[in-house]
Amino acid sequence: MPQQSSLFAEPPHEAFAAGAWLLRGFALADAVELVAAIDAVVTLAPFRHVMTPFGKPMSVAMSNCGAVGWVSDRRGYRYEGHDPERNLPWPAMPAVLAALAARAAAAAGYPGFAPDACLINRYVPGAQMTLHQDRDERDFAQPIVSVSLGLPAVFLFGGLTRTDRTIKLPLQHGDVVVWGGPSRRWFHGIRPLRDGEHAWLGRQRLNLTFRVAR
């Protein structure tokens, strides 16, 4: 398992649940390249507000890159190899995104992580992600890697049931959260994003969520 860093090394990795780690500032050094890669992806597959199976649009705008992408509509939640709005394959995952995800997973004790799906979420003030489980993937032995860019957010992390008590984890620009093992299918979400102005990215939060879906 990862060790706490010394006073003269990078900020410490914080364990906040079984198998779950917060890597403070882990993505800061790559932030410019990450945002450029996101811009390239959404130029090909623009952000959209997908519909839930219950007929309501999500407040978070989404896109995907990688071999498969996460989609939602009246038929349910699932992964598909084609963007349903363009009827084309999702853009390939930029190398800088895949490399960061692999490094973060390894730092949290999950070596060999090779994601085939990256969900890109764009939050504006008021947008949120209600408590949910990531359970549309086939291999739950693989962790989830989540990267925060832009405005700060509050990450909620609970347990195996929706009613379990949640902890509140403040996330800043450049923070990375990795969870797997015992907590891989625990409920999690994002509280409504507070208004603000990030010095570089403005009134938004960008989130990258990496998974092995197939």
Secondary structure, 3 states (H helix, E strand, C coil): CCCCCCCCCCCCEEEEECCEEEECCCCHHHHHHHHHHHHHHHHHCCCECCECCCCCECCCEEEEEECCEEEEECCEEEEECEECCCCEECCCCCHHHHHHHHHHHHHCCCCCCCCCEEEEEEECCCCCEEEECCCCCCCCCCCEEEEEEECCEEEEECCCCCCCCCEEEEECCCCEEEECHHHCCCCEEECCCCCCCECCCECCEEEEEEECCC
